[in-house]
Structure formats: C-alpha cells, structure tokens
Amino acid sequence: MILFRRNIISVALILIGVSFLVLGVWQEETEQVFRKAVNICMECIGLG
C-alpha cells in the first residue's frame, strides 16, 4: 500500500512538472530563460 502511494505521488509530481514545462514553451518563455542563463554564466566566468 505504501509503495502504491509513493508511485501515485511520483507520477503526480512528474505530471505537474511536465505541465509547467509545456506551459512555459507554449507562452514562448524559452528565449527569455535562455537569455537569463547566458547572462548568469557570463557573470560567473567574468566576461560580462
């Protein structure tokens, strides 16, 4: 019973994560996230 409950929770969390991912792609947020990631990397390296 406990194993079954853990599986349900795991599947629910995966479905929530995938739905947020799809929502972000649908709203075309990928370019903005990529731009922020590049800026953070450039600051860490010291080029920015």
mmCIF file as Biopython writes it, N, C-alpha, C and O atoms, coordinates in Angstrom:
data_model
#
loop_
_atom_site.group_PDB
_atom_site.id
_atom_site.type_symbol
_atom_site.label_atom_id
_atom_site.label_alt_id
_atom_site.label_comp_id
_atom_site.label_asym_id
_atom_site.label_entity_id
_atom_site.label_seq_id
_atom_site.pdbx_PDB_ins_code
_atom_site.Cartn_x
_atom_site.Cartn_y
_atom_site.Cartn_z
_atom_site.occupancy
_atom_site.B_iso_or_equiv
_atom_site.auth_seq_id
_atom_site.auth_asym_id
_atom_site.pdbx_PDB_model_num
ATOM 1   N N  . MET A ? 1  ? 0.821  -1.198 0.000   1.0 0.0 1  A 1 
ATOM 2   C CA . MET A ? 1  ? 0.000  0.000  0.000   1.0 0.0 1  A 1 
ATOM 3   C C  . MET A ? 1  ? 0.866  1.262  0.000   1.0 0.0 1  A 1 
ATOM 4   O O  . MET A ? 1  ? 0.572  2.229  -0.703  1.0 0.0 1  A 1 
ATOM 5   N N  . ILE A ? 2  ? 1.932  1.238  0.795   1.0 0.0 2  A 1 
ATOM 6   C CA . ILE A ? 2  ? 2.803  2.410  0.868   1.0 0.0 2  A 1 
ATOM 7   C C  . ILE A ? 2  ? 3.513  2.619  -0.470  1.0 0.0 2  A 1 
ATOM 8   O O  . ILE A ? 2  ? 3.661  3.753  -0.923  1.0 0.0 2  A 1 
ATOM 9   N N  . LEU A ? 3  ? 3.952  1.529  -1.101  1.0 0.0 3  A 1 
ATOM 10  C CA . LEU A ? 3  ? 4.623  1.628  -2.393  1.0 0.0 3  A 1 
ATOM 11  C C  . LEU A ? 3  ? 3.689  2.209  -3.443  1.0 0.0 3  A 1 
ATOM 12  O O  . LEU A ? 3  ? 4.105  3.024  -4.267  1.0 0.0 3  A 1 
ATOM 13  N N  . PHE A ? 4  ? 2.439  1.795  -3.417  1.0 0.0 4  A 1 
ATOM 14  C CA . PHE A ? 4  ? 1.451  2.315  -4.359  1.0 0.0 4  A 1 
ATOM 15  C C  . PHE A ? 4  ? 1.247  3.813  -4.158  1.0 0.0 4  A 1 
ATOM 16  O O  . PHE A ? 4  ? 1.128  4.555  -5.133  1.0 0.0 4  A 1 
ATOM 17  N N  . ARG A ? 5  ? 1.205  4.263  -2.914  1.0 0.0 5  A 1 
ATOM 18  C CA . ARG A ? 5  ? 1.027  5.685  -2.616  1.0 0.0 5  A 1 
ATOM 19  C C  . ARG A ? 5  ? 2.231  6.493  -3.094  1.0 0.0 5  A 1 
ATOM 20  O O  . ARG A ? 5  ? 2.071  7.596  -3.617  1.0 0.0 5  A 1 
ATOM 21  N N  . ARG A ? 6  ? 3.434  5.949  -2.918  1.0 0.0 6  A 1 
ATOM 22  C CA . ARG A ? 6  ? 4.642  6.643  -3.390  1.0 0.0 6  A 1 
ATOM 23  C C  . ARG A ? 6  ? 4.627  6.778  -4.907  1.0 0.0 6  A 1 
ATOM 24  O O  . ARG A ? 6  ? 5.028  7.809  -5.448  1.0 0.0 6  A 1 
ATOM 25  N N  . ASN A ? 7  ? 4.165  5.736  -5.591  1.0 0.0 7  A 1 
ATOM 26  C CA . ASN A ? 7  ? 4.097  5.799  -7.041  1.0 0.0 7  A 1 
ATOM 27  C C  . ASN A ? 7  ? 3.112  6.857  -7.500  1.0 0.0 7  A 1 
ATOM 28  O O  . ASN A ? 7  ? 3.384  7.581  -8.458  1.0 0.0 7  A 1 
ATOM 29  N N  . ILE A ? 8  ? 1.980  6.956  -6.837  1.0 0.0 8  A 1 
ATOM 30  C CA . ILE A ? 8  ? 0.985  7.964  -7.204  1.0 0.0 8  A 1 
ATOM 31  C C  . ILE A ? 8  ? 1.554  9.365  -7.008  1.0 0.0 8  A 1 
ATOM 32  O O  . ILE A ? 8  ? 1.371  10.236 -7.857  1.0 0.0 8  A 1 
ATOM 33  N N  . ILE A ? 9  ? 2.240  9.580  -5.899  1.0 0.0 9  A 1 
ATOM 34  C CA . ILE A ? 9  ? 2.834  10.893 -5.635  1.0 0.0 9  A 1 
ATOM 35  C C  . ILE A ? 9  ? 3.906  11.208 -6.671  1.0 0.0 9  A 1 
ATOM 36  O O  . ILE A ? 9  ? 3.980  12.334 -7.161  1.0 0.0 9  A 1 
ATOM 37  N N  . SER A ? 10 ? 4.729  10.233 -7.005  1.0 0.0 10 A 1 
ATOM 38  C CA . SER A ? 10 ? 5.784  10.445 -8.001  1.0 0.0 10 A 1 
ATOM 39  C C  . SER A ? 10 ? 5.201  10.777 -9.363  1.0 0.0 10 A 1 
ATOM 40  O O  . SER A ? 10 ? 5.668  11.698 -10.033 1.0 0.0 10 A 1 
ATOM 41  N N  . VAL A ? 11 ? 4.198  10.042 -9.772  1.0 0.0 11 A 1 
ATOM 42  C CA . VAL A ? 11 ? 3.564  10.287 -11.066 1.0 0.0 11 A 1 
ATOM 43  C C  . VAL A ? 11 ? 2.900  11.657 -11.076 1.0 0.0 11 A 1 
ATOM 44  O O  . VAL A ? 11 ? 2.970  12.371 -12.077 1.0 0.0 11 A 1 
ATOM 45  N N  . ALA A ? 12 ? 2.259  12.030 -9.980  1.0 0.0 12 A 1 
ATOM 46  C CA . ALA A ? 12 ? 1.609  13.338 -9.903  1.0 0.0 12 A 1 
ATOM 47  C C  . ALA A ? 12 ? 2.632  14.466 -10.019 1.0 0.0 12 A 1 
ATOM 48  O O  . ALA A ? 12 ? 2.392  15.447 -10.722 1.0 0.0 12 A 1 
ATOM 49  N N  . LEU A ? 13 ? 3.764  14.335 -9.339  1.0 0.0 13 A 1 
ATOM 50  C CA . LEU A ? 13 ? 4.797  15.367 -9.407  1.0 0.0 13 A 1 
ATOM 51  C C  . LEU A ? 13 ? 5.410  15.457 -10.801 1.0 0.0 13 A 1 
ATOM 52  O O  . LEU A ? 13 ? 5.703  16.552 -11.282 1.0 0.0 13 A 1 
ATOM 53  N N  . ILE A ? 14 ? 5.601  14.323 -11.443 1.0 0.0 14 A 1 
ATOM 54  C CA . ILE A ? 14 ? 6.134  14.333 -12.810 1.0 0.0 14 A 1 
ATOM 55  C C  . ILE A ? 14 ? 5.150  15.010 -13.751 1.0 0.0 14 A 1 
ATOM 56  O O  . ILE A ? 14 ? 5.554  15.804 -14.601 1.0 0.0 14 A 1 
ATOM 57  N N  . LEU A ? 15 ? 3.857  14.705 -13.610 1.0 0.0 15 A 1 
ATOM 58  C CA . LEU A ? 15 ? 2.843  15.326 -14.466 1.0 0.0 15 A 1 
ATOM 59  C C  . LEU A ? 15 ? 2.758  16.836 -14.240 1.0 0.0 15 A 1 
ATOM 60  O O  . LEU A ? 15 ? 2.572  17.595 -15.191 1.0 0.0 15 A 1 
ATOM 61  N N  . ILE A ? 16 ? 2.892  17.269 -13.003 1.0 0.0 16 A 1 
ATOM 62  C CA . ILE A ? 16 ? 2.893  18.706 -12.715 1.0 0.0 16 A 1 
ATOM 63  C C  . ILE A ? 16 ? 4.105  19.369 -13.360 1.0 0.0 16 A 1 
ATOM 64  O O  . ILE A ? 16 ? 3.980  20.437 -13.959 1.0 0.0 16 A 1 
ATOM 65  N N  . GLY A ? 17 ? 5.277  18.745 -13.243 1.0 0.0 17 A 1 
ATOM 66  C CA . GLY A ? 17 ? 6.489  19.301 -13.848 1.0 0.0 17 A 1 
ATOM 67  C C  . GLY A ? 17 ? 6.395  19.390 -15.360 1.0 0.0 17 A 1 
ATOM 68  O O  . GLY A ? 17 ? 6.785  20.397 -15.951 1.0 0.0 17 A 1 
ATOM 69  N N  . VAL A ? 18 ? 5.880  18.342 -15.988 1.0 0.0 18 A 1 
ATOM 70  C CA . VAL A ? 18 ? 5.737  18.346 -17.441 1.0 0.0 18 A 1 
ATOM 71  C C  . VAL A ? 18 ? 4.723  19.399 -17.871 1.0 0.0 18 A 1 
ATOM 72  O O  . VAL A ? 18 ? 4.919  20.067 -18.886 1.0 0.0 18 A 1 
ATOM 73  N N  . SER A ? 19 ? 3.640  19.553 -17.107 1.0 0.0 19 A 1 
ATOM 74  C CA . SER A ? 19 ? 2.643  20.559 -17.478 1.0 0.0 19 A 1 
ATOM 75  C C  . SER A ? 19 ? 3.211  21.971 -17.371 1.0 0.0 19 A 1 
ATOM 76  O O  . SER A ? 19 ? 2.907  22.820 -18.209 1.0 0.0 19 A 1 
ATOM 77  N N  . PHE A ? 20 ? 4.031  22.235 -16.354 1.0 0.0 20 A 1 
ATOM 78  C CA . PHE A ? 20 ? 4.671  23.548 -16.256 1.0 0.0 20 A 1 
ATOM 79  C C  . PHE A ? 20 ? 5.654  23.772 -17.397 1.0 0.0 20 A 1 
ATOM 80  O O  . PHE A ? 20 ? 5.758  24.882 -17.918 1.0 0.0 20 A 1 
ATOM 81  N N  . LEU A ? 21 ? 6.369  22.732 -17.784 1.0 0.0 21 A 1 
ATOM 82  C CA . LEU A ? 21 ? 7.296  22.829 -18.908 1.0 0.0 21 A 1 
ATOM 83  C C  . LEU A ? 21 ? 6.553  23.154 -20.197 1.0 0.0 21 A 1 
ATOM 84  O O  . LEU A ? 21 ? 6.970  24.029 -20.956 1.0 0.0 21 A 1 
ATOM 85  N N  . VAL A ? 22 ? 5.457  22.452 -20.443 1.0 0.0 22 A 1 
ATOM 86  C CA . VAL A ? 22 ? 4.657  22.696 -21.645 1.0 0.0 22 A 1 
ATOM 87  C C  . VAL A ? 22 ? 4.068  24.101 -21.608 1.0 0.0 22 A 1 
ATOM 88  O O  . VAL A ? 22 ? 4.034  24.783 -22.632 1.0 0.0 22 A 1 
ATOM 89  N N  . LEU A ? 23 ? 3.607  24.538 -20.450 1.0 0.0 23 A 1 
ATOM 90  C CA . LEU A ? 23 ? 3.048  25.885 -20.319 1.0 0.0 23 A 1 
ATOM 91  C C  . LEU A ? 23 ? 4.096  26.952 -20.633 1.0 0.0 23 A 1 
ATOM 92  O O  . LEU A ? 23 ? 3.792  27.938 -21.304 1.0 0.0 23 A 1 
ATOM 93  N N  . GLY A ? 24 ? 5.326  26.763 -20.152 1.0 0.0 24 A 1 
ATOM 94  C CA . GLY A ? 24 ? 6.387  27.717 -20.441 1.0 0.0 24 A 1 
ATOM 95  C C  . GLY A ? 24 ? 6.740  27.771 -21.915 1.0 0.0 24 A 1 
ATOM 96  O O  . GLY A ? 24 ? 6.974  28.852 -22.456 1.0 0.0 24 A 1 
ATOM 97  N N  . VAL A ? 25 ? 6.783  26.619 -22.572 1.0 0.0 25 A 1 
ATOM 98  C CA . VAL A ? 25 ? 7.072  26.588 -24.006 1.0 0.0 25 A 1 
ATOM 99  C C  . VAL A ? 25 ? 5.916  27.221 -24.780 1.0 0.0 25 A 1 
ATOM 100 O O  . VAL A ? 25 ? 6.138  27.941 -25.754 1.0 0.0 25 A 1 
ATOM 101 N N  . TRP A ? 26 ? 4.698  26.955 -24.353 1.0 0.0 26 A 1 
ATOM 102 C CA . TRP A ? 26 ? 3.511  27.494 -25.025 1.0 0.0 26 A 1 
ATOM 103 C C  . TRP A ? 26 ? 3.484  29.022 -24.937 1.0 0.0 26 A 1 
ATOM 104 O O  . TRP A ? 26 ? 3.046  29.690 -25.873 1.0 0.0 26 A 1 
ATOM 105 N N  . GLN A ? 27 ? 3.951  29.575 -23.816 1.0 0.0 27 A 1 
ATOM 106 C CA . GLN A ? 27 ? 3.979  31.025 -23.638 1.0 0.0 27 A 1 
ATOM 107 C C  . GLN A ? 27 ? 5.257  31.648 -24.192 1.0 0.0 27 A 1 
ATOM 108 O O  . GLN A ? 27 ? 5.502  32.839 -23.999 1.0 0.0 27 A 1 
ATOM 109 N N  . GLU A ? 28 ? 6.062  30.857 -24.871 1.0 0.0 28 A 1 
ATOM 110 C CA . GLU A ? 28 ? 7.303  31.296 -25.509 1.0 0.0 28 A 1 
ATOM 111 C C  . GLU A ? 28 ? 8.269  31.942 -24.521 1.0 0.0 28 A 1 
ATOM 112 O O  . GLU A ? 28 ? 8.849  32.990 -24.803 1.0 0.0 28 A 1 
ATOM 113 N N  . GLU A ? 29 ? 8.436  31.308 -23.363 1.0 0.0 29 A 1 
ATOM 114 C CA . GLU A ? 29 ? 9.348  31.794 -22.336 1.0 0.0 29 A 1 
ATOM 115 C C  . GLU A ? 29 ? 10.752 31.231 -22.509 1.0 0.0 29 A 1 
ATOM 116 O O  . GLU A ? 29 ? 11.669 31.615 -21.784 1.0 0.0 29 A 1 
ATOM 117 N N  . THR A ? 30 ? 10.927 30.322 -23.465 1.0 0.0 30 A 1 
ATOM 118 C CA . THR A ? 30 ? 12.221 29.648 -23.596 1.0 0.0 30 A 1 
ATOM 119 C C  . THR A ? 30 ? 13.341 30.620 -23.944 1.0 0.0 30 A 1 
ATOM 120 O O  . THR A ? 30 ? 14.453 30.487 -23.432 1.0 0.0 30 A 1 
ATOM 121 N N  . GLU A ? 31 ? 13.068 31.588 -24.801 1.0 0.0 31 A 1 
ATOM 122 C CA . GLU A ? 31 ? 14.106 32.550 -25.186 1.0 0.0 31 A 1 
ATOM 123 C C  . GLU A ? 31 ? 14.534 33.400 -23.993 1.0 0.0 31 A 1 
ATOM 124 O O  . GLU A ? 31 ? 15.722 33.666 -23.810 1.0 0.0 31 A 1 
ATOM 125 N N  . GLN A ? 32 ? 13.572 33.824 -23.188 1.0 0.0 32 A 1 
ATOM 126 C CA . GLN A ? 32 ? 13.883 34.648 -22.030 1.0 0.0 32 A 1 
ATOM 127 C C  . GLN A ? 32 ? 14.693 33.851 -20.999 1.0 0.0 32 A 1 
ATOM 128 O O  . GLN A ? 32 ? 15.649 34.375 -20.428 1.0 0.0 32 A 1 
ATOM 129 N N  . VAL A ? 33 ? 14.322 32.605 -20.763 1.0 0.0 33 A 1 
ATOM 130 C CA . VAL A ? 33 ? 15.065 31.767 -19.822 1.0 0.0 33 A 1 
ATOM 131 C C  . VAL A ? 33 ? 16.484 31.524 -20.331 1.0 0.0 33 A 1 
ATOM 132 O O  . VAL A ? 33 ? 17.439 31.573 -19.556 1.0 0.0 33 A 1 
ATOM 133 N N  . PHE A ? 34 ? 16.624 31.262 -21.632 1.0 0.0 34 A 1 
ATOM 134 C CA . PHE A ? 34 ? 17.950 31.036 -22.209 1.0 0.0 34 A 1 
ATOM 135 C C  . PHE A ? 34 ? 18.816 32.291 -22.081 1.0 0.0 34 A 1 
ATOM 136 O O  . PHE A ? 34 ? 20.001 32.204 -21.758 1.0 0.0 34 A 1 
ATOM 137 N N  . ARG A ? 35 ? 18.217 33.457 -22.336 1.0 0.0 35 A 1 
ATOM 138 C CA . ARG A ? 35 ? 18.963 34.722 -22.237 1.0 0.0 35 A 1 
ATOM 139 C C  . ARG A ? 35 ? 19.451 34.946 -20.802 1.0 0.0 35 A 1 
ATOM 140 O O  . ARG A ? 35 ? 20.593 35.354 -20.592 1.0 0.0 35 A 1 
ATOM 141 N N  . LYS A ? 36 ? 18.590 34.680 -19.819 1.0 0.0 36 A 1 
ATOM 142 C CA . LYS A ? 36 ? 18.989 34.845 -18.420 1.0 0.0 36 A 1 
ATOM 143 C C  . LYS A ? 36 ? 20.093 33.863 -18.045 1.0 0.0 36 A 1 
ATOM 144 O O  . LYS A ? 36 ? 21.017 34.212 -17.311 1.0 0.0 36 A 1 
ATOM 145 N N  . ALA A ? 37 ? 19.996 32.624 -18.554 1.0 0.0 37 A 1 
ATOM 146 C CA . ALA A ? 37 ? 21.025 31.624 -18.259 1.0 0.0 37 A 1 
ATOM 147 C C  . ALA A ? 37 ? 22.373 32.036 -18.836 1.0 0.0 37 A 1 
ATOM 148 O O  . ALA A ? 37 ? 23.407 31.863 -18.191 1.0 0.0 37 A 1 
ATOM 149 N N  . VAL A ? 38 ? 22.362 32.580 -20.044 1.0 0.0 38 A 1 
ATOM 150 C CA . VAL A ? 38 ? 23.611 33.032 -20.664 1.0 0.0 38 A 1 
ATOM 151 C C  . VAL A ? 38 ? 24.202 34.182 -19.860 1.0 0.0 38 A 1 
ATOM 152 O O  . VAL A ? 38 ? 25.412 34.221 -19.636 1.0 0.0 38 A 1 
ATOM 153 N N  . ASN A ? 39 ? 23.362 35.121 -19.422 1.0 0.0 39 A 1 
ATOM 154 C CA . ASN A ? 39 ? 23.868 36.253 -18.637 1.0 0.0 39 A 1 
ATOM 155 C C  . ASN A ? 39 ? 24.463 35.787 -17.318 1.0 0.0 39 A 1 
ATOM 156 O O  . ASN A ? 39 ? 25.505 36.289 -16.898 1.0 0.0 39 A 1 
ATOM 157 N N  . ILE A ? 40 ? 23.816 34.833 -16.659 1.0 0.0 40 A 1 
ATOM 158 C CA . ILE A ? 40 ? 24.347 34.326 -15.393 1.0 0.0 40 A 1 
ATOM 159 C C  . ILE A ? 40 ? 25.683 33.626 -15.627 1.0 0.0 40 A 1 
ATOM 160 O O  . ILE A ? 40 ? 26.619 33.807 -14.848 1.0 0.0 40 A 1 
ATOM 161 N N  . CYS A ? 41 ? 25.781 32.839 -16.676 1.0 0.0 41 A 1 
ATOM 162 C CA . CYS A ? 41 ? 27.048 32.146 -16.969 1.0 0.0 41 A 1 
ATOM 163 C C  . CYS A ? 41 ? 28.155 33.132 -17.290 1.0 0.0 41 A 1 
ATOM 164 O O  . CYS A ? 41 ? 29.293 32.957 -16.855 1.0 0.0 41 A 1 
ATOM 165 N N  . MET A ? 42 ? 27.826 34.168 -18.050 1.0 0.0 42 A 1 
ATOM 166 C CA . MET A ? 42 ? 28.841 35.168 -18.390 1.0 0.0 42 A 1 
ATOM 167 C C  . MET A ? 42 ? 29.320 35.903 -17.145 1.0 0.0 42 A 1 
ATOM 168 O O  . MET A ? 42 ? 30.499 36.241 -17.038 1.0 0.0 42 A 1 
ATOM 169 N N  . GLU A ? 43 ? 28.405 36.154 -16.195 1.0 0.0 43 A 1 
ATOM 170 C CA . GLU A ? 43 ? 28.817 36.823 -14.958 1.0 0.0 43 A 1 
ATOM 171 C C  . GLU A ? 43 ? 29.687 35.908 -14.109 1.0 0.0 43 A 1 
ATOM 172 O O  . GLU A ? 43 ? 30.643 36.365 -13.482 1.0 0.0 43 A 1 
ATOM 173 N N  . CYS A ? 44 ? 29.361 34.612 -14.082 1.0 0.0 44 A 1 
ATOM 174 C CA . CYS A ? 44 ? 30.170 33.690 -13.276 1.0 0.0 44 A 1 
ATOM 175 C C  . CYS A ? 44 ? 31.583 33.540 -13.844 1.0 0.0 44 A 1 
ATOM 176 O O  . CYS A ? 44 ? 32.552 33.459 -13.089 1.0 0.0 44 A 1 
ATOM 177 N N  . ILE A ? 45 ? 31.697 33.502 -15.145 1.0 0.0 45 A 1 
ATOM 178 C CA . ILE A ? 45 ? 33.002 33.379 -15.790 1.0 0.0 45 A 1 
ATOM 179 C C  . ILE A ? 45 ? 33.780 34.686 -15.686 1.0 0.0 45 A 1 
ATOM 180 O O  . ILE A ? 45 ? 35.010 34.685 -15.640 1.0 0.0 45 A 1 
ATOM 181 N N  . GLY A ? 46 ? 33.055 35.797 -15.649 1.0 0.0 46 A 1 
ATOM 182 C CA . GLY A ? 46 ? 33.682 37.089 -15.535 1.0 0.0 46 A 1 
ATOM 183 C C  . GLY A ? 46 ? 33.798 37.826 -16.849 1.0 0.0 46 A 1 
ATOM 184 O O  . GLY A ? 46 ? 34.561 38.787 -16.954 1.0 0.0 46 A 1 
ATOM 185 N N  . LEU A ? 47 ? 33.059 37.397 -17.847 1.0 0.0 47 A 1 
ATOM 186 C CA . LEU A ? 47 ? 33.110 38.063 -19.148 1.0 0.0 47 A 1 
ATOM 187 C C  . LEU A ? 47 ? 32.100 39.191 -19.278 1.0 0.0 47 A 1 
ATOM 188 O O  . LEU A ? 47 ? 32.212 40.021 -20.180 1.0 0.0 47 A 1 
ATOM 189 N N  . GLY A ? 48 ? 31.117 39.231 -18.389 1.0 0.0 48 A 1 
ATOM 190 C CA . GLY A ? 48 ? 30.032 40.207 -18.517 1.0 0.0 48 A 1 
ATOM 191 C C  . GLY A ? 48 ? 30.212 41.324 -17.644 1.0 0.0 48 A 1 
ATOM 192 O O  . GLY A ? 48 ? 29.386 42.236 -17.630 1.0 0.0 48 A 1 
#
